[in-house]
């Protein structure tokens, strides 16, 4: 039901239902990841990050949670760093050059 709610864009319902999943299985990394995605979809970035952080603490091997933590770390570049993006951009083929403190992340 939680996954169906996400697919239908019922993000508040999905968040609640994934919470019920976690009540049954507090080590379900997918549920933490989906709860974060539901919050992000509602424009609640800080709550999404909190869900992903808690999930990573409980499920440190979950690929999606690890990826979110890695991206978050990359975005914490110090204020002296500047993002430099070089052409060509081809987002359909996801070919581009971008540098942020020596790191680049592409998400889909």
Secondary structure, DSSP 8 states (H G I E B T S, - for coil): -HHHHHHTT-HHHHHHHHHHHHHH-TT-HHHHHHHHHHHHHTT-HHHHHHHHHHHHHH-TT-HHHHHHHHHHHHTT--TT---EEEEEEETTTTEEEEEBTTB-----
